[in-house]
Amino acid sequence: MTLESQSIHLELPTGTVKTDVETRTQFGRNVYTQEVITTNTPLAVVFAKSVADVQATARYANQHHIPLTVWGAGTSIVNSSAGLTDGIVLDLSGLNHIININIPNQYAVVEAGVLNGDLDQAARKQGYFFAPDPGSKPISSIGGNIATNAGGMSSLKYGTTKQSVIGLQVVLADGSLINIGSHTFKDNVGYNLTDLFVGSEGTLGIIVTATVRLLPVPFGNPITGLATFIDMAALSKAVQKISGSGLYPAMLEALNDTSIEALDQLEHIELAKDGAKALLIFQLDVAPVGALDALKQLLTESGARQINVTDDPVYATKIIKIRQDYYQAEAAYGRLVVEDIAVPLSKLPDLAAFVETLQFTTPVKVFLGGHAGDGNFHPNIAIPKDVTSIPEDVEAAIHKIFDFALSVDGTISAEHGIGEIKHAWITPKLGADVVAIQKKIKADFDPNGILNPGRKI
């Protein structure tokens, strides 16, 4: 029986299945993936309410060889959770319970559909916090964060999502349920399958429950600030000085001149005054005695123009908001194509200079910003909102950016994943031998190739 003529006859213990065109179309594209303009129409959307629903769906899809894509909160920027034509979408947003916050043992057990921000708020009520903080924190699911190994502004100090995951409950392609990892922070008994599933983008199994580490909220008020520079080279010097100072910053965020321009327009501020063409936003969440003066001195030595440093939490919130509004400010210029690369720290000035050399015939605006402390940057391009396809010169520019990142021993994906957008760049980055090993691993976990095919590997 062909997939085109196949009807979905899937019975669930507690969930529901919808096959109306409106619902199927809604789950056929991740709206945050501006690089994809077309929409798929999957066969059906399953709204799971229990792990048993997930198992039943996996068994059915595996038996009938139907592609199965997992949907958390739909915030993927690389279209990784969009349903495939002739496939099933498994929506886990109904698995949204915080099962346990175990303060004595410093962990939480949560279902995959719990939103990152909701767990963080619940933990903070007890004096703890959940460290991963992607820009989508209020709206992205923990299952999705784990599937993409999401990063964020505090990754510099606390790592990406991987560093906060100590155990997982996973439904495999055949519907079986496995528990991996532990409720302890150290466990050397078996292969580290937990880390293997982190960042796998739903291609090896379906994460339904996670045990994640919680950290105590640091004592005292953090030090937060911003500084402007004449160019990215000067900013890079400041980043290296602060990183090597022993102050252990939790955040070092950089924005180029076009990003500053966009923020000035949105926020009605004057970051670009005095000819500033680079902006650094930083935070020490643990500030020893003398840290404030030390920061100011390091910034001055690096040629900073405007320097605003504070331990006032109200003013700090305003500074952090500037960085959080980065995408909104840029999106005012058009349909925002968001990219995600990382380069060695010393190559930041070279990356900024390279982006400035890009030329276009299409009317576009190019921005550069991101996590300067770990070399992870987002070269974003605002294209006309009414386009029906990505302009050829924009696609060519993106390829040049990827080529540049690889040429300086960088990477073409640091926190957003691969999805379907960067599939062609896997072999140039990893090499044929590593790709072959990944395919063998995929075949062991998913012999029928139903789990998110065409993504990640």
C-alpha positions as CSV (number, residue, x, y, z in Angstrom):
1,M,0.0,0.0,0.0
2,T,1.4,3.4,-1.0
3,L,1.7,6.1,1.6
4,E,-0.4,8.4,-0.5
5,S,-3.4,6.1,-0.3
6,Q,-2.8,5.0,3.3
7,S,-5.3,6.0,6.0
8,I,-4.1,6.5,9.6
9,H,-5.9,4.1,11.9
10,L,-3.9,4.8,15.1
11,E,-5.5,4.1,18.5
12,L,-4.1,6.0,21.5
13,P,-4.6,5.3,25.2
14,T,-5.2,8.9,26.1
15,G,-4.1,11.2,23.2
16,T,-5.8,12.3,20.0
17,V,-5.1,12.2,16.3
18,K,-6.1,14.9,13.9
19,T,-6.1,14.7,10.1
20,D,-7.8,17.9,9.0
21,V,-5.9,19.9,6.5
22,E,-5.6,23.0,8.7
23,T,-3.9,21.1,11.5
24,R,-1.6,19.2,9.2
25,T,-0.5,22.3,7.5
26,Q,0.1,24.1,10.8
27,F,2.6,21.4,11.7
28,G,4.2,21.2,8.3
29,R,6.7,24.1,8.9
30,N,8.5,25.7,11.8
31,V,7.5,29.4,11.6
32,Y,10.8,30.5,13.2
33,T,12.7,29.0,10.3
34,Q,12.6,32.0,8.0
35,E,14.9,30.3,5.5
36,V,12.1,27.8,4.6
37,I,9.2,29.3,2.8
38,T,7.2,26.2,1.6
39,T,5.0,24.2,3.9
40,N,4.7,20.4,4.1
41,T,1.4,18.6,4.7
42,P,1.9,15.5,6.9
43,L,-0.6,12.7,7.0
44,A,-1.6,13.2,10.6
45,V,-0.8,15.0,13.8
46,V,-0.7,13.0,17.1
47,F,-1.3,15.0,20.3
48,A,0.2,12.8,23.0
49,K,-0.9,13.0,26.6
50,S,1.2,10.2,28.0
51,V,4.3,8.1,27.4
52,A,2.0,5.3,26.4
53,D,0.7,7.5,23.5
54,V,4.2,8.0,22.3
55,Q,4.9,4.3,22.4
56,A,1.8,3.5,20.5
57,T,2.6,6.1,17.8
58,A,6.2,4.9,17.4
59,R,5.0,1.3,17.1
60,Y,2.5,2.2,14.5
61,A,4.8,4.3,12.4
62,N,7.6,1.7,12.6
63,Q,5.2,-1.1,11.6
64,H,3.9,0.9,8.6
65,H,7.3,2.5,7.7
66,I,5.8,6.0,8.1
67,P,8.2,8.9,8.8
68,L,7.8,10.2,12.4
69,T,8.8,13.7,13.4
70,V,8.6,14.9,17.0
71,W,7.3,18.4,17.7
72,G,8.1,20.1,21.1
73,A,7.2,23.8,20.9
74,G,7.9,24.3,17.2
75,T,10.7,26.9,17.8
76,S,13.3,25.2,15.6
77,I,15.3,27.6,13.4
78,V,16.4,24.8,11.0
79,N,13.0,23.3,10.4
80,S,14.0,20.2,12.3
81,S,10.6,19.5,13.9
82,A,8.4,20.3,10.9
83,G,6.3,17.4,9.7
84,L,7.3,15.7,6.6
85,T,4.9,15.1,3.7
86,D,3.5,11.5,4.0
87,G,4.7,11.5,7.6
88,I,3.2,11.7,11.1
89,V,3.9,14.6,13.5
90,L,4.1,13.6,17.2
91,D,3.3,16.7,19.3
92,L,4.7,16.4,22.9
93,S,3.4,19.7,24.2
94,G,0.9,17.8,26.3
95,L,3.6,16.1,28.2
96,N,4.2,19.2,30.2
97,H,4.4,18.2,33.9
98,I,7.2,18.9,36.2
99,I,7.3,15.5,37.9
100,N,9.7,16.3,40.7
101,I,12.0,19.1,41.9
102,N,14.4,17.4,44.2
103,I,16.3,20.2,46.0
104,P,18.3,18.0,48.4
105,N,19.8,16.1,45.4
106,Q,19.8,19.2,43.1
107,Y,17.9,17.8,40.2
108,A,14.5,18.0,38.5
109,V,12.5,15.3,36.6
110,V,10.4,16.8,33.9
111,E,8.4,15.7,30.9
112,A,9.6,16.7,27.5
113,G,6.9,19.3,26.8
114,V,7.7,21.4,29.9
115,L,8.9,24.9,28.8
116,N,12.4,25.9,29.8
117,G,11.2,29.1,31.4
118,D,8.5,27.4,33.5
119,L,11.1,25.0,35.0
120,D,13.5,27.8,35.7
121,Q,10.8,29.9,37.5
122,A,9.7,26.9,39.5
123,A,13.2,26.2,40.6
124,R,13.9,29.8,41.5
125,K,11.1,29.8,44.0
126,Q,13.2,27.3,45.9
127,G,16.5,29.2,45.5
128,Y,17.7,27.2,42.5
129,F,17.8,27.7,38.7
130,F,17.9,25.8,35.4
131,A,21.1,27.0,33.6
132,P,20.3,26.5,29.9
133,D,19.0,29.9,28.6
134,P,18.4,29.9,24.8
135,G,16.9,33.1,23.4
136,S,13.7,31.1,23.1
137,K,13.7,30.3,26.9
138,P,10.1,31.4,27.6
139,I,8.6,29.5,24.6
140,S,10.9,26.5,23.9
141,S,10.5,23.0,25.4
142,I,13.1,21.2,27.4
143,G,12.7,18.2,25.1
144,G,13.5,20.5,22.2
145,N,16.4,22.1,24.0
146,I,17.9,18.6,24.6
147,A,17.2,17.4,21.1
148,T,19.2,20.3,19.7
149,N,21.7,20.8,22.6
150,A,20.5,24.4,22.8
151,G,22.9,27.0,24.0
152,G,22.3,30.6,25.2
153,M,23.8,33.6,26.8
154,S,25.0,31.8,29.9
155,S,26.6,28.9,28.0
156,L,30.0,30.6,28.5
157,K,29.9,29.6,32.2
158,Y,27.4,26.8,32.5
159,G,27.7,25.1,29.2
160,T,25.1,24.1,26.7
161,T,22.0,22.0,27.6
162,K,24.2,18.8,27.6
163,Q,25.9,19.9,30.8
164,S,22.6,20.0,32.6
165,V,21.2,16.6,31.5
166,I,22.0,13.6,33.7
167,G,19.3,11.2,32.7
168,L,16.7,10.5,30.0
169,Q,13.7,8.3,29.4
170,V,13.5,7.6,25.7
171,V,11.0,5.8,23.4
172,L,12.8,4.0,20.7
173,A,11.6,3.6,17.1
174,D,10.0,0.2,17.9
175,G,8.0,1.7,20.8
176,S,10.2,0.2,23.6
177,L,11.0,2.5,26.5
178,I,14.5,2.8,27.9
179,N,16.0,4.7,30.9
180,I,19.5,6.0,30.5
181,G,21.8,8.1,32.7
182,S,21.2,8.4,36.4
183,H,20.0,10.6,39.3
184,T,23.6,11.0,40.3
185,F,26.0,13.5,38.7
186,K,28.7,10.8,38.1
187,D,27.9,7.4,36.6
188,N,30.5,5.4,34.7
189,V,28.8,2.0,34.3
190,G,27.9,2.0,30.6
191,Y,28.5,3.9,27.4
192,N,27.3,7.5,27.7
193,L,24.1,7.1,25.8
194,T,22.7,10.2,27.5
195,D,25.1,12.5,25.7
196,L,24.4,10.6,22.4
197,F,20.8,11.5,22.5
198,V,21.5,15.1,23.4
199,G,21.6,17.0,20.1
200,S,20.3,14.0,18.1
201,E,17.2,16.0,16.8
202,G,14.8,13.1,17.2
203,T,16.7,10.8,14.8
204,L,17.6,8.1,17.4
205,G,14.7,8.1,19.7
206,I,11.9,10.2,21.3
207,I,12.9,11.9,24.6
208,V,9.8,11.8,26.9
209,T,11.2,12.5,30.3
210,A,14.5,14.2,31.4
211,T,16.4,14.4,34.7
212,V,18.2,17.7,34.7
213,R,20.6,19.3,37.1
214,L,19.6,22.4,39.1
215,L,22.0,24.9,40.5
216,P,21.7,27.2,43.5
217,V,21.2,30.8,42.6
218,P,24.5,32.6,43.2
219,F,24.8,34.7,46.3
220,G,24.6,38.5,46.0
221,N,23.8,40.8,43.1
222,P,25.5,40.1,39.8
223,I,27.5,42.8,38.0
224,T,26.1,43.6,34.6
225,G,27.2,46.1,32.0
226,L,27.8,47.2,28.4
227,A,30.6,48.8,26.6
228,T,31.0,50.1,23.1
229,F,34.1,49.9,20.9
230,I,35.4,51.4,17.7
231,D,35.4,48.0,16.0
232,M,35.2,44.2,16.6
233,A,38.9,43.9,16.8
234,A,38.9,46.2,19.9
235,L,36.0,44.3,21.3
236,S,37.7,41.0,20.8
237,K,40.7,42.2,22.7
238,A,38.4,43.1,25.6
239,V,36.7,39.6,25.5
240,Q,40.1,37.9,25.7
241,K,41.2,40.1,28.6
242,I,38.0,39.5,30.6
243,S,38.0,35.8,29.7
244,G,41.5,35.4,31.1
245,S,41.1,37.7,34.1
246,G,39.9,35.1,36.6
247,L,36.5,36.9,36.9
248,Y,34.7,34.0,35.2
249,P,32.0,35.9,33.4
250,A,28.6,34.2,32.9
251,M,27.9,36.3,29.8
252,L,29.9,38.0,27.0
253,E,27.6,39.0,24.2
254,A,28.8,41.0,21.1
255,L,26.9,42.9,18.4
256,N,28.3,44.6,15.3
257,D,27.5,48.1,13.9
258,T,24.3,47.2,12.0
259,S,23.0,45.4,15.0
260,I,23.6,48.5,17.1
261,E,21.8,50.6,14.5
262,A,18.8,48.3,14.7
263,L,18.7,48.4,18.5
264,D,19.1,52.1,18.6
265,Q,16.0,52.3,16.3
266,L,14.0,49.9,18.4
267,E,14.9,51.0,21.9
268,H,15.3,54.8,21.1
269,I,18.8,54.8,22.6
270,E,22.2,56.0,21.4
271,L,24.6,53.1,21.5
272,A,26.2,54.2,18.3
273,K,27.2,57.7,19.5
274,D,30.9,58.5,19.4
275,G,31.4,56.3,16.4
276,A,30.9,53.0,18.2
277,K,30.7,50.0,15.8
278,A,30.8,47.2,18.3
279,L,28.8,46.5,21.5
280,L,29.7,44.1,24.4
281,I,27.1,43.1,27.0
282,F,28.5,41.2,29.9
283,Q,27.6,39.8,33.3
284,L,29.4,38.3,36.3
285,D,26.8,36.4,38.3
286,V,29.3,35.9,41.1
287,A,31.2,39.1,41.8
288,P,34.1,39.0,44.2
289,V,35.3,42.2,46.0
290,G,37.0,44.5,43.5
291,A,35.3,42.9,40.5
292,L,33.5,46.1,39.4
293,D,36.7,48.2,39.4
294,A,38.6,45.4,37.7
295,L,36.1,45.2,34.9
296,K,36.1,48.9,34.3
297,Q,39.9,48.9,34.1
298,L,40.0,46.0,31.6
299,L,37.5,47.7,29.4
300,T,39.4,51.0,29.5
301,E,42.6,49.2,28.6
302,S,40.9,47.7,25.6
303,G,39.8,51.0,24.3
304,A,36.1,51.0,25.3
305,R,34.2,54.2,24.6
306,Q,31.0,54.1,26.5
307,I,31.2,52.0,29.7
308,N,28.1,51.3,31.9
309,V,28.6,48.8,34.7
310,T,26.2,48.2,37.5
311,D,25.2,45.9,40.4
312,D,21.7,47.4,40.4
313,P,19.3,44.6,39.4
314,V,16.8,47.0,37.9
315,Y,19.3,48.6,35.6
316,A,20.8,45.2,34.9
317,T,17.5,44.0,33.6
318,K,17.4,46.9,31.1
319,I,20.8,46.0,29.8
320,I,20.0,42.4,29.4
321,K,16.8,43.4,27.5
322,I,18.9,45.1,24.9
323,R,20.5,41.8,24.0
324,Q,17.2,39.9,24.3
325,D,15.6,42.3,21.7
326,Y,18.4,41.6,19.2
327,Y,16.2,39.5,16.9
328,Q,13.2,41.8,17.2
329,A,15.3,44.8,16.2
330,E,16.7,43.1,13.2
331,A,13.4,41.6,12.0
332,A,12.1,45.2,11.6
333,Y,14.3,45.3,8.4
334,G,12.7,42.3,6.7
335,R,12.3,38.5,6.8
336,L,15.1,37.5,9.1
337,V,17.3,34.5,8.0
338,V,19.1,33.4,11.1
339,E,22.4,31.5,10.9
340,D,24.5,29.9,13.6
341,I,28.3,29.3,13.4
342,A,31.2,29.3,15.8
343,V,34.8,30.3,15.3
344,P,37.9,30.2,17.6
345,L,37.9,33.3,19.9
346,S,40.9,34.9,18.1
347,K,39.0,34.8,14.8
348,L,36.2,37.1,15.8
349,P,37.7,40.1,14.1
350,D,38.3,38.1,11.0
351,L,34.7,36.9,11.0
352,A,33.4,40.4,11.4
353,A,35.6,41.7,8.6
354,F,34.6,38.8,6.3
355,V,30.9,39.5,6.8
356,E,31.4,43.1,5.9
357,T,32.9,42.0,2.5
358,L,29.7,40.2,1.5
359,Q,28.0,41.8,-1.5
360,F,24.4,41.5,-2.6
361,T,22.2,42.6,-5.5
362,T,19.1,41.9,-3.5
363,P,18.2,44.7,-1.0
364,V,19.2,43.2,2.3
365,K,20.6,44.1,5.7
366,V,23.3,42.0,7.3
367,F,23.9,41.7,11.0
368,L,26.4,39.9,13.2
369,G,26.0,39.2,16.9
370,G,26.1,36.4,19.4
371,H,28.0,34.8,22.2
372,A,31.5,36.3,22.1
373,G,32.7,34.4,25.1
374,D,32.5,31.0,23.3
375,G,32.9,32.2,19.7
376,N,29.3,31.4,18.7
377,F,27.9,34.0,16.4
378,H,24.7,34.5,14.3
379,P,25.2,36.1,10.9
380,N,21.7,37.2,10.2
381,I,20.3,38.5,6.9
382,A,17.1,40.5,6.6
383,I,15.6,39.9,3.2
384,P,12.5,41.4,1.6
385,K,9.3,40.2,3.4
386,D,7.5,39.4,0.2
387,V,10.0,37.0,-1.4
388,T,8.7,33.6,-2.5
389,S,12.1,31.9,-2.3
390,I,15.5,32.7,-0.7
391,P,17.4,35.0,-3.2
392,E,20.4,33.3,-4.9
393,D,22.8,35.9,-3.7
394,V,21.7,35.4,-0.1
395,E,22.1,31.6,-0.4
396,A,25.6,32.2,-1.9
397,A,26.5,34.5,1.0
398,I,25.4,31.9,3.6
399,H,27.6,29.3,1.8
400,K,30.5,31.7,1.9
401,I,30.0,32.2,5.7
402,F,30.0,28.4,6.2
403,D,33.1,28.0,4.1
404,F,34.8,30.8,6.1
405,A,33.9,29.2,9.5
406,L,35.3,25.8,8.4
407,S,38.5,27.4,7.0
408,V,39.3,28.8,10.4
409,D,38.6,25.5,12.2
410,G,35.1,26.6,13.2
411,T,31.7,24.9,12.8
412,I,28.6,25.5,10.8
413,S,26.3,24.8,13.8
414,A,26.8,25.6,17.4
415,E,23.4,25.6,19.1
416,H,20.5,25.6,16.6
417,G,21.0,22.1,15.1
418,I,21.2,20.8,11.6
419,G,17.6,20.0,10.6
420,E,17.1,20.1,6.9
421,I,18.8,23.5,6.3
422,K,22.5,22.4,6.8
423,H,22.3,18.8,5.6
424,A,24.8,19.4,2.8
425,W,27.4,20.7,5.2
426,I,27.6,17.6,7.4
427,T,30.3,15.8,5.4
428,P,32.5,18.8,4.8
429,K,32.5,19.4,8.5
430,L,32.7,15.9,9.9
431,G,34.4,13.9,7.0
432,A,33.1,10.8,5.3
433,D,34.4,8.3,7.9
434,V,32.6,10.0,10.8
435,V,29.4,10.3,8.7
436,A,29.5,6.6,8.0
437,I,29.8,5.9,11.7
438,Q,26.9,8.1,12.5
439,K,24.8,6.3,9.9
440,K,25.6,2.9,11.5
441,I,24.5,4.3,14.9
442,K,21.3,5.6,13.3
443,A,20.6,2.2,11.7
444,D,21.1,0.4,15.1
445,F,18.5,2.6,16.9
446,D,16.2,3.1,13.9
447,P,16.6,0.3,11.4
448,N,13.5,1.3,9.3
449,G,14.7,4.9,9.2
450,I,11.4,6.4,10.3
451,L,12.7,8.9,12.9
452,N,13.0,12.4,11.4
453,P,14.5,11.1,8.2
454,G,16.6,13.6,6.2
455,R,17.5,15.6,9.3
456,K,20.7,15.7,11.3
457,I,22.7,13.0,9.4
